């Protein structure tokens, strides 16, 4: 069967695959467009499988919040190279995936992968995209938070995103404070919201470190525990969000800053996602 340039171009527009790949697929499919698409997707699956062990440590972070600002999500879509990560089509593809999750209120990555995009599942589309560009493409993480008010922040390089769930509805002042908190989280990477949210194993580790340091400094055994607890409190100040000094005003901590903005305003939860982390 004679495969025309118009046929090849049509398939290319449908799939985004290269001209030669489209011509080969149409020839193999005897001009059947649907069969040619299947062949191209199979090629994508083959490419994906061959790159399954490759590291996909580049990509983009997409952070979205719902219209009423009570729900937020971060989608981390990864690739192998920064060149692809900066590609406009790749960014648009990642945003489309995140938008589907937002519009359908999806919190589970596996459920999102089964949603459809362009007539096929997102999981299949990722494989197809892998075949198109020759790099491993993955929906690495989908993270969500909910609260009376949710604020999002994405660092300028699109490789770090933060969601902050607050206990009050968002207005202009609360949103501005939430953005400040989100940027604080991006910069300072706290381990938890408050002291009571720290993993017990982390607390135990910090106490033991404090004790060991005290002993190495030659402190009397009778005060080792007291010194360790003092060091633990310092750990809380440095590593739990509400107790951290506010980077824009070291005279107050985050809890105090929020309370000044609106009485009782506080953080219920947060999510911080960085590419490759």
Beta strands, then each sheet from edge to edge (+ up, - down):
strand 1: 58-65
strand 2: 71-79
strand 3: 116-117
strand 4: 120-121
strand 5: 138-146
strand 6: 149-154
strand 7: 160-166
strand 8: 245-246
strand 9: 249-253
strand 10: 267-274
sheet 1: 1+ 2- 5+
sheet 2: 3+ 4-
sheet 3: 6+ 7- 10+
sheet 4: 8+ 9-
end
